[in-house]
């Protein structure tokens, strides 16, 4: 009598069948790891490229190549705008312009607004100190404003795009920049004497040129850890001299320069600390000027208004470009902020 087979009984896989699916899963896992590693290598190469002149030039050309119409519009709009608002205050050779209190139109109202927002948010900032990212920078430097704050207080963005400020940038860069960041930076003592992260001299990686505003919102002296920089022409000499002296196996990251290294090449002769009363500040190209900030002494703090203008497209704040739809210059300055993949932009590598 023929044996009856119960079709409901699960079929036991053969060794060959098991080996096949084991191989498939191993292949999938290998491909997944290979993709992750390739992405990691690509990001590392991209990061390293941004710290070399050739790398930044290649990235700038890539930006133009991918958006030639946008690049042409920016240069054309800038030429017309600069004819209306000519200025050489932001020096092209040395890459900076020192600002005296009251030198920017509307600055008093912006200082008052900034101080009010800071006092509203200060307690919350200090209460969440233990929950901020573990990066060393967050031990001494806090970002205060969010995209929601900027949306609720558009006067801050209007100030960043005001003729008195924006014209300094466009005449220096020769193009309508991307407004990347508008923030309040709150610096405190990290409890140690050794400089770390952006407390060390460094150059910023965004683009070949950019402009950042650091506006003191309260009286700032040496104890408050003022933003400190070296003019671009002197920076070129220092960077070349330091790199020639460094051993090939130096463990100092390519973007950082030790005080001791600068001392060896007479690097402090033209160093400028941006001290002064509320309203004093500097507009500076941090891609070309060695700089540091936030070396705050215990018992005090530094508070400044921070605005960043980039020639390259970066991840930063999200701005309401529609607010400036009828203004070609301001619209170009804000339109690409919608590309940002961040919510409340936190870009500690872009601060000082």
Residue, then its C-alpha position, 0 to 999 in steps of 0.5 A: x500500500x502506497x505511503x500517504x504524504x501529509x502536505x501540511x507537514x513543513x518541508x525540511x530544507x536540504x543542505x544545498x538549499x540552506x547553503x544557497x540562502x546562507x550565501x545570498x545573505x552573506x552577499x547582501x551583508x557584504x554589499x551593504x558593508x561595502x556601500x557604507x565603507x565607500x560612502x565613508x571614504x567618499x565623505x572623508x575625501x570630500x572633507x579633506x578636499x575642503x582644506x586644500x586650495x585645489x580641493x576647494x577650487x574643484x568643489x567651486x567648479x562643481x557647484x558652477x557646473x551643476x548650476x550654471x544658470x544660478x551662478x550666472x544670475x548671481x554674478x549678474x545681479x551682484x554687478x548691478x547691485x554693487x553699482x548701486x552700493x559700491x564699497x571696498x570696506x571689506x578689504x580683498x587683500x586681507x579679507x576683513x572689515x572691523x566694525x565700530x558700534x553704530x556703524x551698521x544701520x539698524x544695529x541698535x534695534x537688532x542688539x536689543x532684540x538679540x539680548x531679549x531673545x537670549x534672556x528668554x532662552x538662556x535658562x533653557x540652554x543652561x538646563x539642557x547642557x548635559x543633553x547636548x551632543x558630546x562634541x568638545x565644542x559644545x563644552x564651551x559654545x552654544x547655538x541659541x536660535x532655531x529656524x522657528x526663532x528666525x521665522x518668528x523674528x524676521x527682523x534678524x534676517x532682514x538685518x542680515x540682508x540689509x544694504x548696509x551689511x549685504x553690500x560689504x559682502x557682495x562687493x567683496x565676493x563679486x556674487x550674491x552669496x547664500x545666506x547660510x546662518x543667522x544665530x546667537x553664539x553663547x560662549x562660556x569657559x570650558x573649565x580648562x586652560x588648554x585650547x580645543x576645537x575651534x579655540x585653536x587657530x584654524x581655517x573654515x572649509x566652506x568654499x574658497x571665500x566666504x564672509x562671517x559677521x561676529x557682532x559683540x552684543x555686550x562689552x567684550x574684553x580679553x576675559x570674554x574670549x573675543x573672536x581673534x583672527x590674522x589677516x589673509x595676507x599674513x595667514x598665507x605666509x603663516x600656513x606655508x611656514x608652519x606646514x614646512x616645519x611640520x613632520x610628516x607624521x604630525x598628529x595635528x589635524x590639517x585644519x588646526x594650528x597650535x599657538x606654539x607653531x605660530x610662535x615659531x614663525x612669528x605668527x602673532x605679530x598681526x593677530x587682531x582680537x575683536x574687543x570693544x563695546x556692544x555693537x563692535x565687531x568684524x566681518x571676516x573671510x574665515x576661509x582665508x583668515x586664521x582665527x579662533x574664538x571662545x577662550x573665555x575665562x571663568x566667571x564671564x561669557x561672550x555673546x555675539x550675533x553670528x551671520x554667515x554668507x557662503x559662495x558655496x551651498x551649505x547646510x544651514x538655516x531654513x529661511x523664508x525665501x518667499x518673503x523676498x520673492x519680489x526682490x531678486x537680490x534677497x531672493x537669490x540669497x535665501x532661495x537655496x536654504x530650502x535645500x537644507x536637510x536640517x531642522x534646527x540647524x546646528x553646524x558647530x564646524x561653522x562656528x568660532 
